[in-house]
Amino acid sequence: MIRELKTKWSEDRGAALAIVATTLFLLMGVAAISADLAWYYLNASRVQRAADAAALAGVVHLPTAPGTASSTAVDIANRNGYDSTLADVAVTPTQLGANQLQVRISDDVDTFFAGVLGWPTMTIARTAVAEYIPPLKLGSPDNDFGNACDPGQPGCSGQPNFWANIHGKWTSTIMGDAYSSWCANQSDNPGCAQNPAARDTGYLYGIESGAGFTVQFVDLAFHNTSGGNPTGDPIRTGDRGCEDWGPSNAPDCGPTMVVTLYAPDPTPLDVSDNTALCTATIPPAPQVPEADPYAWLTPDGQACWTQSGTGIYVLQVRHLDPGATTDRAGLNRYSVRSTTGNLFALGDFSIYNNFGGSTTSFYLAEVPSYYNGKTFVVELYDPGESANNGTLQVIDPTGSTFDAGECRIYSRNNPTVPWNLQQTIPAGSPCQELVTPGEYNGRWLKFEMDLPATYSCGTCWWQMNYVYTSGVNDTTTWRAYMIGNPIHIID
């Protein structure tokens, strides 16, 4: 009996050893597979992050510079550890449409244990697609922004019926400049209640030429009341202010202008990282006699106002911060142009409308076809100042009042309060707003328009139509943009 038990125990011990050995082998195999799987997922995450970074960095160069978009994407992938010059790494940028960039990165990664099974390496590939919503071109499809002469004078025709505009720091926002005026009421002095939207950066213009160009202005300097006319130079561009909003009528009262031309970079709305190519400071000047001809001139005669190259050059027009000096209010009107190519406003712009007719259209923004399916927004500050009722119509590239999608109209009294929805206009009905005298004096009006998925255009400029029974002479500030993060991953 004892002998039989010993024999049985020996047999069980042998079986147990076999089971333990098999189990250990399986556990080691699972551990090996787990290690390789963990290694795979770690590297897949790294490849995906590199593809995302490469796509985001490259897409900002679209649609104007696809070659730069591709080379930038490859460079960023390289900086993240994926050098496309190596045999086991591939970085493939592909432009999708006008403003989307796809980047595919593949990498052969060594395995730890799978090589025993015949897989010494594993190929990991990931793809990212980034989209860039570039800032819209605003205000002008041509090479100039503003009149070349006074439309009210004989022989001056074919003008856009506005002057570019910027106000001195201590001017009230109620005069129509939403951003350069720091006074949120009519006190017009350094002790005024500050405009919450105030900024010292002025207004930006983009210049896209591809050839040599020269920056020129009409009446860039603020022309004060010296020279005979008690209200500045309304006989020319319409400068005024020293006698109305400053404590003195000194010959040097009014804002000092500073203009700077910057080299192109992928973010034209932010000039803090751009290279300054040329700058000039323009102090107030005496009023220009009425008989003097209008002339396009460089700000100060420097040769650096002439440049050549691709990309969007940025021109900044701002007032010099006067500190606490009190006689630096004023309304400065001017025109600006590039001798070749296209010059347009970036982000927003302020203009002085000076048309005498009953219906006039102003260029608003260029909205290319690749914005189909997105929401187009137009914000107007202090628009449509007239003695009579009028209608503001948003005109799409077909030349008709927009009705292809829903249009929502909002208003608000200042930029610190929420927008108030006034009406929702369904698709099929015109996107327009009836304006009564003084209704939007010192207030904001906003149009939100849903572009259909079928939106398409050849010449893609939208316009703002003023329909009035009498003329409009009004300073206003306009802003237009697309809703959404301008640079984002979509796939």
Secondary structure as the mmCIF struct_conf table of DSSP 4:
data_model
#
loop_
_struct_conf.conf_type_id
_struct_conf.id
_struct_conf.beg_label_comp_id
_struct_conf.beg_label_asym_id
_struct_conf.beg_label_seq_id
_struct_conf.end_label_comp_id
_struct_conf.end_label_asym_id
_struct_conf.end_label_seq_id
HELX_RH_AL_P HELX_RH_AL_P1 ILE A 2 VAL A 59
TURN_TY1_P TURN_TY1_P1 VAL A 60 THR A 64
HELX_RH_AL_P HELX_RH_AL_P2 PRO A 66 ARG A 79
TURN_TY1_P TURN_TY1_P2 ASN A 80 GLY A 81
TURN_TY1_P TURN_TY1_P3 SER A 84 THR A 85
BEND BEND1 LEU A 86 LEU A 86
TURN_TY1_P TURN_TY1_P4 ALA A 87 ASP A 88
STRN STRN1 VAL A 89 LEU A 96
TURN_TY1_P TURN_TY1_P5 GLY A 97 ASN A 99
STRN STRN2 GLN A 100 ASP A 110
BEND BEND2 PHE A 112 PHE A 113
HELX_RH_3T_P HELX_RH_3T_P1 ALA A 114 LEU A 117
TURN_TY1_P TURN_TY1_P6 GLY A 118 GLY A 118
BEND BEND3 PRO A 120 PRO A 120
STRN STRN3 THR A 121 TYR A 132
HELX_LH_PP_P HELX_LH_PP_P1 PRO A 134 LEU A 136
STRN STRN4 LYS A 137 LEU A 138
BEND BEND4 GLY A 139 GLY A 139
BEND BEND5 PRO A 141 ASN A 143
STRN STRN5 ASP A 144 PHE A 145
BEND BEND6 GLY A 146 GLY A 146
BEND BEND7 ALA A 148 CYS A 149
TURN_TY1_P TURN_TY1_P7 PRO A 151 GLY A 152
BEND BEND8 GLN A 153 GLN A 153
TURN_TY1_P TURN_TY1_P8 PRO A 154 GLY A 155
BEND BEND9 GLY A 158 GLY A 158
BEND BEND10 ASN A 161 ASN A 161
STRN STRN6 PHE A 162 HIS A 167
TURN_TY1_P TURN_TY1_P9 LYS A 169 TRP A 170
BEND BEND11 THR A 171 THR A 171
STRN STRN7 SER A 172 SER A 172
HELX_RH_3T_P HELX_RH_3T_P2 THR A 173 MET A 175
BEND BEND12 GLY A 176 GLY A 176
TURN_TY1_P TURN_TY1_P10 ALA A 178 SER A 180
STRN STRN8 CYS A 183 CYS A 183
BEND BEND13 ALA A 184 GLN A 186
BEND BEND14 ASN A 189 ASN A 189
TURN_TY1_P TURN_TY1_P11 PRO A 190 GLY A 191
BEND BEND15 CYS A 192 CYS A 192
HELX_LH_PP_P HELX_LH_PP_P2 ALA A 193 ALA A 193
STRN STRN9 GLN A 194 GLN A 194
HELX_LH_PP_P HELX_LH_PP_P3 ASN A 195 ASN A 195
TURN_TY1_P TURN_TY1_P12 PRO A 196 ALA A 197
BEND BEND16 ASP A 200 THR A 201
STRN STRN10 TYR A 203 GLU A 208
BEND BEND17 GLY A 210 ALA A 211
STRN STRN11 PHE A 213 VAL A 218
BEND BEND18 ASP A 219 ASP A 219
BEND BEND19 ALA A 221 ALA A 221
STRN STRN12 HIS A 223 HIS A 223
BEND BEND20 THR A 225 THR A 225
TURN_TY1_P TURN_TY1_P13 SER A 226 GLY A 227
BEND BEND21 GLY A 228 GLY A 228
TURN_TY1_P TURN_TY1_P14 PRO A 230 THR A 231
BEND BEND22 GLY A 232 GLY A 232
TURN_TY1_P TURN_TY1_P15 PRO A 234 THR A 237
STRN STRN13 ARG A 240 ARG A 240
HELX_RH_AL_P HELX_RH_AL_P3 CYS A 242 TRP A 245
BEND BEND23 GLY A 246 PRO A 247
TURN_TY1_P TURN_TY1_P16 PRO A 251 ASP A 252
BEND BEND24 GLY A 254 GLY A 254
HELX_LH_PP_P HELX_LH_PP_P4 PRO A 255 THR A 256
STRN STRN14 MET A 257 TYR A 262
BEND BEND25 PRO A 266 PRO A 266
TURN_TY1_P TURN_TY1_P17 PRO A 268 LEU A 269
HELX_RH_3T_P HELX_RH_3T_P3 VAL A 271 ASP A 273
BEND BEND26 ASN A 274 ASN A 274
HELX_LH_PP_P HELX_LH_PP_P5 THR A 275 THR A 275
STRN STRN15 ALA A 276 ILE A 282
STRN STRN16 ALA A 285 ALA A 285
HELX_LH_PP_P HELX_LH_PP_P6 PRO A 286 PRO A 289
TURN_TY1_P TURN_TY1_P18 GLU A 290 ALA A 291
BEND BEND27 ASP A 292 ASP A 292
HELX_LH_PP_P HELX_LH_PP_P7 PRO A 293 TYR A 294
STRN STRN17 LEU A 297 LEU A 297
BEND BEND28 PRO A 299 ASP A 300
HELX_RH_3T_P HELX_RH_3T_P4 ALA A 303 TRP A 305
STRN STRN18 THR A 306 GLN A 307
BEND BEND29 THR A 310 GLY A 311
STRN STRN19 ILE A 312 HIS A 319
HELX_LH_PP_P HELX_LH_PP_P8 LEU A 320 ASP A 321
TURN_TY1_P TURN_TY1_P19 GLY A 323 ALA A 324
BEND BEND30 THR A 326 ASP A 327
STRN STRN20 LEU A 331 SER A 338
BEND BEND31 THR A 339 GLY A 341
STRN STRN21 ASN A 342 LEU A 346
BEND BEND32 GLY A 347 GLY A 347
STRN STRN22 ASP A 348 PHE A 355
BEND BEND33 GLY A 357 SER A 358
STRN STRN23 THR A 359 GLU A 366
HELX_RH_3T_P HELX_RH_3T_P5 SER A 369 TYR A 371
TURN_TY1_P TURN_TY1_P20 ASN A 372 GLY A 373
BEND BEND34 LYS A 374 LYS A 374
STRN STRN24 THR A 375 TYR A 381
BEND BEND35 ASP A 382 ASP A 382
BEND BEND36 ALA A 387 ASN A 388
STRN STRN25 GLY A 390 ILE A 395
TURN_TY1_P TURN_TY1_P21 PRO A 397 THR A 398
BEND BEND37 GLY A 399 SER A 400
STRN STRN26 THR A 401 THR A 401
BEND BEND38 ALA A 404 GLY A 405
STRN STRN27 CYS A 407 ARG A 412
BEND BEND39 ASN A 413 ASN A 414
TURN_TY1_P TURN_TY1_P22 PRO A 415 THR A 416
BEND BEND40 VAL A 417 VAL A 417
STRN STRN28 ASN A 420 ILE A 425
HELX_LH_PP_P HELX_LH_PP_P9 PRO A 426 PRO A 426
TURN_TY1_P TURN_TY1_P23 ALA A 427 GLY A 428
BEND BEND41 SER A 429 SER A 429
STRN STRN29 GLN A 432 VAL A 435
TURN_TY1_P TURN_TY1_P24 PRO A 437 GLY A 442
STRN STRN30 TRP A 444 ASP A 450
TURN_TY1_P TURN_TY1_P25 ALA A 453 THR A 454
BEND BEND42 GLY A 458 THR A 459
STRN STRN31 TRP A 461 TYR A 468
BEND BEND43 THR A 469 SER A 470
STRN STRN32 VAL A 472 MET A 482
BEND BEND44 ILE A 483 GLY A 484
BEND BEND45 PRO A 486 PRO A 486
STRN STRN33 ILE A 487 ILE A 489
#
